């Protein structure tokens, strides 16, 4: 059985917004939505979201998930302590931050696979500068011994380039058997989930570290500058995928396509176009500059000319626009 815990209790004060950080949108959904989608894609059966700040708005938006309340917020380990409903679950439990929307299902699958013969597998990345990230400490044989948070590092540990990417896959039984062993013995007086590495390693249990290939997949978002970086990454990832499938996107930097959009073959998309929601674009369609399409079906050989098409259908061989607004009703 596959379970997941998403940590989404924080306010995200650096966003300078009254909106919960994980509810800030990227293209056409909250950033948290991308993480839930990726977990569903690898057949995670139970998804539990740890909430705190603006808990109700998150629960309303993701009503098909389970929830645990973290109040007050005393660290990542404390967040997992609130997830009592998973204490008796079987299988593996993946723990992920709610502010990392770029993670791909293929990476989550690798993490689950790497943990088949381990108690814990964590995701790591190798950086030129470890900066504010926790460092991965290994022994002379390469075994993972611990993670040391940046603010608690010795000068020697600050030189380590392999950093904690903030994602973990635990054997659920081991996680909940030892989560209460955590102690707030650190500069922040918080319960660090990262201390589970040394707890399990000292018990003789196997701890893996799986190095991610594309470090941008695990970028976290703390302010609007980083939010934009994730937006651009997602835009490029989606557009590149469609161009590889034969869609002619004239200017990918000025084209925005939602993750759930479906596009046929021999389609031409001109600059300054947004295609969002559950839209389906047929074959041989041309979409001219300045068009906005959301939750619509565009038939084969149709042309959309600088128009807005929302929640309706354009039949095959039809031309719409310029400067038209088609919507349901």
C-alpha positions as a LaTeX table, in Angstrom:
\begin{tabular}{lrrr}
\hline
Residue & $x$ (\AA) & $y$ (\AA) & $z$ (\AA) \\
\hline
Unk1 & 0.00 & 0.00 & 0.00 \\
Unk2 & 1.18 & 3.51 & $-0.80$ \\
Unk3 & 0.43 & 6.46 & 1.47 \\
Unk4 & 1.55 & 10.08 & 1.41 \\
Unk5 & 1.74 & 12.99 & 3.84 \\
Unk6 & 1.92 & 16.52 & 2.44 \\
Unk7 & 3.15 & 19.17 & 4.89 \\
Unk8 & 1.11 & 22.32 & 4.24 \\
Unk9 & 0.51 & 23.92 & 7.63 \\
Unk10 & 2.72 & 27.01 & 7.35 \\
Unk11 & 1.60 & 30.50 & 6.43 \\
Unk12 & 4.53 & 31.36 & 4.17 \\
Unk13 & 5.14 & 34.84 & 5.54 \\
Unk14 & 7.66 & 35.72 & 2.82 \\
Unk15 & 4.87 & 35.56 & 0.24 \\
Unk16 & 3.52 & 38.72 & 1.93 \\
Unk17 & $-0.01$ & 37.50 & 1.31 \\
Unk18 & $-3.05$ & 36.55 & 3.37 \\
Unk19 & $-3.45$ & 33.48 & 1.12 \\
Unk20 & $-1.91$ & 30.21 & 2.33 \\
Unk21 & 1.36 & 29.67 & 0.48 \\
Unk22 & 0.34 & 26.29 & $-0.97$ \\
Unk23 & $-2.84$ & 27.82 & $-2.42$ \\
Unk24 & $-1.00$ & 30.32 & $-4.63$ \\
Unk25 & $-1.79$ & 29.46 & $-8.27$ \\
Unk26 & 0.58 & 28.26 & $-10.97$ \\
Unk27 & $-1.03$ & 28.40 & $-14.42$ \\
Unk28 & $-4.50$ & 27.02 & $-13.61$ \\
Unk29 & $-4.40$ & 25.43 & $-10.13$ \\
Unk30 & $-2.94$ & 25.92 & $-6.66$ \\
Unk31 & 0.67 & 24.74 & $-6.35$ \\
Unk32 & $-0.55$ & 22.05 & $-3.94$ \\
Unk33 & $-2.69$ & 20.62 & $-6.75$ \\
Unk34 & 0.36 & 19.60 & $-8.76$ \\
Unk35 & 1.67 & 17.54 & $-5.84$ \\
Unk36 & $-1.67$ & 15.79 & $-5.31$ \\
Unk37 & $-1.85$ & 15.06 & $-9.06$ \\
Unk38 & 1.67 & 13.57 & $-9.06$ \\
Unk39 & 0.84 & 11.34 & $-6.08$ \\
Unk40 & $-2.36$ & 10.12 & $-7.75$ \\
Unk41 & $-0.37$ & 9.34 & $-10.91$ \\
Unk42 & 1.80 & 6.83 & $-8.99$ \\
Unk43 & $-1.24$ & 5.21 & $-7.38$ \\
Unk44 & $-0.94$ & 6.56 & $-3.84$ \\
Unk45 & $-4.05$ & 5.30 & $-2.10$ \\
Unk46 & $-4.19$ & 7.59 & 0.94 \\
Unk47 & $-3.11$ & 11.24 & 0.79 \\
Unk48 & $-3.07$ & 13.09 & 4.10 \\
Unk49 & $-2.46$ & 16.86 & 4.13 \\
Unk50 & $-1.15$ & 18.46 & 7.31 \\
Unk51 & $-2.89$ & 21.84 & 7.62 \\
Unk52 & $-2.65$ & 24.78 & 9.98 \\
Unk53 & $-2.87$ & 28.29 & 8.58 \\
Unk54 & $-6.13$ & 28.73 & 6.61 \\
Unk55 & $-6.86$ & 25.04 & 7.07 \\
Unk56 & $-10.45$ & 25.29 & 5.88 \\
Unk57 & $-9.57$ & 26.75 & 2.48 \\
Unk58 & $-7.22$ & 23.82 & 1.83 \\
Unk59 & $-9.77$ & 21.27 & 3.02 \\
Unk60 & $-12.43$ & 22.78 & 0.76 \\
Unk61 & $-10.13$ & 22.70 & $-2.28$ \\
Unk62 & $-8.92$ & 19.11 & $-1.74$ \\
Unk63 & $-11.94$ & 17.42 & $-0.21$ \\
Unk64 & $-10.93$ & 14.00 & $-1.60$ \\
Unk65 & $-7.86$ & 13.91 & 0.69 \\
Unk66 & $-7.50$ & 13.28 & 4.42 \\
Unk67 & $-6.32$ & 15.96 & 6.85 \\
Unk68 & $-4.46$ & 16.42 & 10.11 \\
Unk69 & $-4.28$ & 19.72 & 12.02 \\
Unk70 & $-0.93$ & 21.02 & 13.28 \\
Unk71 & $-1.44$ & 23.72 & 15.91 \\
Unk72 & 0.95 & 25.02 & 17.08 \\
Unk73 & 3.61 & 24.33 & 14.43 \\
Unk74 & 6.70 & 22.91 & 16.11 \\
Unk75 & 8.63 & 21.53 & 13.14 \\
Unk76 & 8.40 & 18.86 & 10.46 \\
Unk77 & 8.61 & 15.96 & 12.90 \\
Unk78 & 5.80 & 17.49 & 14.95 \\
Unk79 & 3.70 & 17.66 & 11.77 \\
Unk80 & 4.02 & 13.90 & 11.27 \\
Unk81 & 3.15 & 13.27 & 14.92 \\
Unk82 & $-0.31$ & 14.72 & 14.15 \\
Unk83 & $-1.01$ & 12.08 & 11.46 \\
Unk84 & $-2.34$ & 9.46 & 13.86 \\
Unk85 & $-4.85$ & 8.08 & 11.36 \\
Unk86 & $-1.97$ & 6.58 & 9.36 \\
Unk87 & $-0.28$ & 4.95 & 12.38 \\
Unk88 & $-1.58$ & 1.46 & 11.53 \\
Unk89 & $-1.36$ & 1.76 & 7.74 \\
Unk90 & 0.66 & $-0.80$ & 5.79 \\
Unk91 & 3.33 & $-0.30$ & 3.15 \\
Unk92 & 5.33 & 2.83 & 2.34 \\
Unk93 & 4.55 & 6.42 & 3.26 \\
Unk94 & 6.00 & 9.27 & 1.21 \\
Unk95 & 6.44 & 12.63 & 2.97 \\
Unk96 & 6.65 & 15.75 & 0.82 \\
Unk97 & 6.48 & 19.53 & 1.30 \\
Unk98 & 3.43 & 21.30 & $-0.06$ \\
Unk99 & 5.46 & 24.06 & $-1.72$ \\
Unk100 & 7.29 & 21.92 & $-4.30$ \\
Unk101 & 4.89 & 21.77 & $-7.28$ \\
Unk102 & 7.44 & 20.79 & $-9.95$ \\
Unk103 & 8.00 & 17.24 & $-8.69$ \\
Unk104 & 7.21 & 14.66 & $-11.39$ \\
Unk105 & 5.51 & 11.27 & $-11.00$ \\
Unk106 & 8.57 & 9.50 & $-12.42$ \\
Unk107 & 10.69 & 10.80 & $-9.53$ \\
Unk108 & 8.12 & 9.71 & $-6.95$ \\
Unk109 & 8.04 & 6.25 & $-8.52$ \\
Unk110 & 11.86 & 5.99 & $-8.29$ \\
Unk111 & 11.63 & 6.88 & $-4.62$ \\
Unk112 & 9.05 & 4.18 & $-3.92$ \\
Unk113 & 11.09 & 1.63 & $-5.86$ \\
Unk114 & 14.34 & 2.56 & $-4.07$ \\
Unk115 & 12.68 & 2.00 & $-0.71$ \\
Unk116 & 11.62 & $-1.59$ & $-1.36$ \\
Unk117 & 14.53 & $-3.00$ & 0.68 \\
Unk118 & 15.06 & $-0.02$ & 3.02 \\
Unk119 & 13.47 & 1.49 & 6.10 \\
Unk120 & 13.85 & 5.00 & 4.71 \\
Unk121 & 14.85 & 6.48 & 1.36 \\
Unk122 & 15.34 & 10.21 & 1.14 \\
Unk123 & 15.69 & 12.36 & $-1.94$ \\
Unk124 & 18.92 & 14.33 & $-2.23$ \\
Unk125 & 20.52 & 16.75 & $-4.68$ \\
Unk126 & 24.11 & 17.81 & $-5.32$ \\
Unk127 & 24.64 & 21.58 & $-5.42$ \\
Unk128 & 27.62 & 23.82 & $-5.95$ \\
Unk129 & 26.70 & 25.57 & $-2.72$ \\
Unk130 & 24.64 & 23.84 & $-0.02$ \\
Unk131 & 23.37 & 27.27 & 1.16 \\
Unk132 & 20.51 & 26.98 & 3.67 \\
Unk133 & 19.76 & 23.30 & 2.98 \\
Unk134 & 20.34 & 20.39 & 5.35 \\
Unk135 & 23.47 & 18.36 & 4.56 \\
Unk136 & 23.56 & 14.57 & 3.96 \\
Unk137 & 26.19 & 12.98 & 6.20 \\
Unk138 & 27.50 & 9.58 & 5.05 \\
Unk139 & 30.08 & 7.17 & 6.47 \\
Unk140 & 33.20 & 6.03 & 4.62 \\
Unk141 & 31.15 & 3.33 & 2.86 \\
Unk142 & 28.55 & 5.78 & 1.58 \\
Unk143 & 25.81 & 4.80 & 4.01 \\
Unk144 & 23.55 & 7.65 & 5.14 \\
Unk145 & 24.07 & 8.41 & 8.81 \\
Unk146 & 22.20 & 11.67 & 9.36 \\
Unk147 & 20.94 & 14.97 & 8.01 \\
Unk148 & 22.22 & 18.12 & 9.68 \\
Unk149 & 20.20 & 21.31 & 9.25 \\
Unk150 & 22.22 & 24.22 & 7.87 \\
Unk151 & 21.86 & 26.32 & 11.01 \\
Unk152 & 23.20 & 23.40 & 13.10 \\
Unk153 & 26.15 & 22.50 & 10.80 \\
Unk154 & 29.76 & 22.55 & 11.86 \\
Unk155 & 32.15 & 24.40 & 9.50 \\
Unk156 & 33.20 & 21.03 & 8.02 \\
Unk157 & 29.60 & 19.94 & 7.43 \\
Unk158 & 28.83 & 23.20 & 5.63 \\
Unk159 & 31.29 & 22.08 & 2.93 \\
Unk160 & 29.12 & 19.05 & 2.06 \\
Unk161 & 27.49 & 19.52 & $-1.35$ \\
Unk162 & 24.88 & 16.76 & $-1.14$ \\
Unk163 & 21.80 & 18.33 & 0.38 \\
Unk164 & 18.43 & 17.13 & 1.61 \\
Unk165 & 15.75 & 17.72 & $-1.03$ \\
Unk166 & 12.99 & 17.46 & 1.59 \\
Unk167 & 11.25 & 14.30 & 0.41 \\
Unk168 & 11.21 & 10.96 & 2.20 \\
Unk169 & 9.81 & 7.48 & 1.71 \\
Unk170 & 9.43 & 5.49 & 4.95 \\
Unk171 & 8.29 & 2.02 & 5.79 \\
Unk172 & 5.16 & 3.20 & 7.56 \\
Unk173 & 5.64 & 0.80 & 10.46 \\
Unk174 & 9.14 & 2.14 & 11.17 \\
Unk175 & 7.99 & 5.76 & 10.83 \\
Unk176 & 5.26 & 5.56 & 13.45 \\
Unk177 & 7.16 & 3.18 & 15.72 \\
Unk178 & 9.87 & 5.82 & 16.19 \\
Unk179 & 8.35 & 9.25 & 15.38 \\
Unk180 & 7.84 & 9.89 & 19.11 \\
Unk181 & 11.57 & 9.36 & 19.69 \\
Unk182 & 12.25 & 12.78 & 18.18 \\
Unk183 & 13.54 & 15.43 & 20.57 \\
Unk184 & 13.73 & 19.22 & 20.08 \\
Unk185 & 17.48 & 19.34 & 20.70 \\
Unk186 & 18.38 & 22.02 & 18.15 \\
Unk187 & 18.74 & 25.75 & 17.69 \\
Unk188 & 15.04 & 26.18 & 16.85 \\
Unk189 & 13.72 & 23.97 & 19.67 \\
Unk190 & 11.64 & 22.07 & 17.07 \\
Unk191 & 11.05 & 18.43 & 16.22 \\
Unk192 & 13.00 & 17.74 & 13.02 \\
Unk193 & 11.80 & 14.90 & 10.78 \\
Unk194 & 15.38 & 14.75 & 9.48 \\
Unk195 & 16.46 & 13.30 & 12.87 \\
Unk196 & 14.63 & 10.10 & 11.87 \\
Unk197 & 17.62 & 9.32 & 9.63 \\
Unk198 & 20.03 & 8.97 & 12.54 \\
Unk199 & 17.40 & 7.26 & 14.73 \\
Unk200 & 16.80 & 4.52 & 12.14 \\
Unk201 & 20.48 & 4.26 & 11.16 \\
Unk202 & 21.48 & 3.79 & 14.81 \\
Unk203 & 18.96 & 0.97 & 15.06 \\
Unk204 & 20.76 & $-0.78$ & 12.20 \\
Unk205 & 17.99 & $-0.13$ & 9.69 \\
Unk206 & 18.87 & 0.66 & 6.09 \\
Unk207 & 18.69 & 4.30 & 5.01 \\
Unk208 & 19.06 & 5.18 & 1.31 \\
Unk209 & 19.62 & 8.49 & $-0.42$ \\
Unk210 & 18.37 & 8.78 & $-4.00$ \\
Unk211 & 19.99 & 11.65 & $-5.94$ \\
Unk212 & 17.58 & 13.55 & $-8.17$ \\
Unk213 & 18.69 & 14.34 & $-11.74$ \\
Unk214 & 16.81 & 17.61 & $-12.31$ \\
Unk215 & 17.31 & 19.72 & $-9.20$ \\
Unk216 & 14.64 & 22.20 & $-10.30$ \\
Unk217 & 12.03 & 19.50 & $-9.71$ \\
Unk218 & 12.48 & 19.93 & $-5.98$ \\
Unk219 & 12.63 & 23.71 & $-5.88$ \\
Unk220 & 10.74 & 25.11 & $-2.92$ \\
Unk221 & 8.70 & 28.30 & $-3.07$ \\
Unk222 & 9.10 & 30.90 & $-0.35$ \\
Unk223 & 8.33 & 34.19 & $-2.10$ \\
Unk224 & 6.84 & 35.55 & $-5.31$ \\
Unk225 & 10.20 & 35.50 & $-7.09$ \\
Unk226 & 10.44 & 31.72 & $-6.54$ \\
Unk227 & 6.75 & 31.36 & $-7.44$ \\
Unk228 & 7.52 & 32.90 & $-10.83$ \\
Unk229 & 10.51 & 30.60 & $-11.29$ \\
Unk230 & 8.25 & 27.58 & $-10.72$ \\
Unk231 & 5.63 & 29.03 & $-13.10$ \\
Unk232 & 8.23 & 29.41 & $-15.86$ \\
Unk233 & 9.58 & 25.89 & $-15.20$ \\
Unk234 & 6.08 & 24.39 & $-15.42$ \\
Unk235 & 5.24 & 26.39 & $-18.55$ \\
Unk236 & 8.43 & 25.22 & $-20.27$ \\
Unk237 & 7.98 & 21.60 & $-19.13$ \\
Unk238 & 4.44 & 21.41 & $-20.52$ \\
Unk239 & 5.20 & 23.24 & $-23.77$ \\
Unk240 & 8.32 & 21.18 & $-24.46$ \\
Unk241 & 6.31 & 17.99 & $-23.97$ \\
Unk242 & 3.76 & 19.08 & $-26.57$ \\
Unk243 & 6.37 & 20.20 & $-29.09$ \\
Unk244 & 8.03 & 16.80 & $-28.80$ \\
Unk245 & 4.64 & 15.32 & $-29.75$ \\
Unk246 & 4.44 & 17.45 & $-32.88$ \\
Unk247 & 2.46 & 20.49 & $-31.75$ \\
Unk248 & 3.86 & 23.64 & $-33.39$ \\
Unk249 & 4.14 & 26.27 & $-30.66$ \\
Unk250 & 5.45 & 29.35 & $-32.45$ \\
Unk251 & 6.72 & 31.10 & $-29.31$ \\
Unk252 & 6.79 & 28.87 & $-26.19$ \\
Unk253 & 7.75 & 31.79 & $-23.95$ \\
Unk254 & 4.46 & 33.51 & $-24.80$ \\
Unk255 & 2.22 & 30.42 & $-24.71$ \\
Unk256 & 0.61 & 28.99 & $-21.57$ \\
Unk257 & $-0.95$ & 25.51 & $-21.60$ \\
Unk258 & $-2.55$ & 23.83 & $-18.60$ \\
Unk259 & $-1.50$ & 20.37 & $-17.46$ \\
Unk260 & $-4.85$ & 18.72 & $-18.26$ \\
Unk261 & $-5.20$ & 20.09 & $-21.79$ \\
Unk262 & $-5.36$ & 17.53 & $-24.63$ \\
Unk263 & $-4.07$ & 18.45 & $-28.11$ \\
Unk264 & $-4.32$ & 16.55 & $-31.39$ \\
Unk265 & $-1.84$ & 16.45 & $-34.25$ \\
Unk266 & $-0.90$ & 19.12 & $-36.82$ \\
Unk267 & $-1.92$ & 21.92 & $-34.47$ \\
Unk268 & $-0.39$ & 25.41 & $-34.72$ \\
Unk269 & $-0.45$ & 27.68 & $-31.67$ \\
Unk270 & 0.61 & 31.29 & $-32.22$ \\
Unk271 & 2.04 & 33.64 & $-29.53$ \\
Unk272 & 0.06 & 35.18 & $-26.66$ \\
Unk273 & $-2.28$ & 32.21 & $-26.29$ \\
Unk274 & $-3.57$ & 30.60 & $-23.09$ \\
Unk275 & $-5.21$ & 27.16 & $-23.15$ \\
Unk276 & $-6.40$ & 26.04 & $-19.73$ \\
Unk277 & $-8.57$ & 23.61 & $-17.79$ \\
Unk278 & $-10.09$ & 20.51 & $-19.38$ \\
Unk279 & $-9.75$ & 21.83 & $-22.93$ \\
Unk280 & $-9.51$ & 19.40 & $-25.86$ \\
Unk281 & $-7.99$ & 20.64 & $-29.12$ \\
Unk282 & $-8.70$ & 18.54 & $-32.21$ \\
Unk283 & $-6.46$ & 17.82 & $-35.22$ \\
Unk284 & $-5.37$ & 20.49 & $-37.76$ \\
Unk285 & $-6.50$ & 23.33 & $-35.48$ \\
Unk286 & $-4.90$ & 26.77 & $-35.71$ \\
Unk287 & $-5.05$ & 29.17 & $-32.77$ \\
Unk288 & $-4.11$ & 32.73 & $-33.70$ \\
Unk289 & $-2.47$ & 35.30 & $-31.39$ \\
Unk290 & $-4.36$ & 36.72 & $-28.44$ \\
Unk291 & $-6.71$ & 33.76 & $-27.89$ \\
Unk292 & $-7.89$ & 32.44 & $-24.51$ \\
Unk293 & $-9.45$ & 28.98 & $-24.31$ \\
Unk294 & $-10.64$ & 27.27 & $-21.12$ \\
Unk295 & $-12.68$ & 24.11 & $-20.54$ \\
Unk296 & $-13.65$ & 24.03 & $-24.22$ \\
Unk297 & $-13.67$ & 21.50 & $-27.05$ \\
Unk298 & $-12.25$ & 22.69 & $-30.38$ \\
Unk299 & $-13.15$ & 20.47 & $-33.34$ \\
Unk300 & $-10.83$ & 19.34 & $-36.13$ \\
Unk301 & $-9.74$ & 21.95 & $-38.71$ \\
Unk302 & $-11.21$ & 24.81 & $-36.62$ \\
Unk303 & $-9.55$ & 28.22 & $-36.34$ \\
Unk304 & $-9.67$ & 30.50 & $-33.28$ \\
Unk305 & $-8.75$ & 34.08 & $-34.18$ \\
Unk306 & $-7.91$ & 36.38 & $-31.25$ \\
Unk307 & $-10.96$ & 35.22 & $-29.31$ \\
Unk308 & $-12.09$ & 33.96 & $-25.92$ \\
Unk309 & $-13.72$ & 30.51 & $-25.80$ \\
Unk310 & $-14.88$ & 29.25 & $-22.39$ \\
Unk311 & $-16.87$ & 26.16 & $-21.40$ \\
Unk312 & $-18.32$ & 25.54 & $-24.84$ \\
Unk313 & $-17.70$ & 23.66 & $-28.09$ \\
Unk314 & $-16.46$ & 24.86 & $-31.46$ \\
Unk315 & $-17.47$ & 22.41 & $-34.15$ \\
Unk316 & $-15.12$ & 21.06 & $-36.80$ \\
Unk317 & $-14.19$ & 23.37 & $-39.70$ \\
Unk318 & $-15.56$ & 26.47 & $-37.94$ \\
Unk319 & $-13.75$ & 29.78 & $-37.61$ \\
Unk320 & $-14.23$ & 31.97 & $-34.53$ \\
Unk321 & $-13.35$ & 35.65 & $-34.34$ \\
Unk322 & $-11.57$ & 37.89 & $-34.48$ \\
Unk323 & $-12.50$ & 39.42 & $-31.13$ \\
Unk324 & $-15.33$ & 36.97 & $-30.33$ \\
Unk325 & $-16.36$ & 35.70 & $-26.90$ \\
Unk326 & $-17.98$ & 32.25 & $-26.90$ \\
Unk327 & $-19.15$ & 30.73 & $-23.62$ \\
Unk328 & $-21.68$ & 28.23 & $-22.34$ \\
Unk329 & $-25.21$ & 29.51 & $-22.79$ \\
\hline
\end{tabular}
